[in-house]
Amino acid sequence: MLHAQAGDVREAQRRELIETGARKEVVMMMPVVFLILPVTVVTGWVT
């Protein structure tokens, strides 16, 4: 009984960690998409 509950808690923590990581990945990509990529495209377009 206790072993099964411990497994459930570990699985829930693992799932929460993966979801948090996925959200942070999206947040980290925002500066790339909105700052670095446009500068690269404009620089390539101008020259």
Helices and strands as residue ranges (DSSP letters): H 2-31, I 32-36, H 37-46
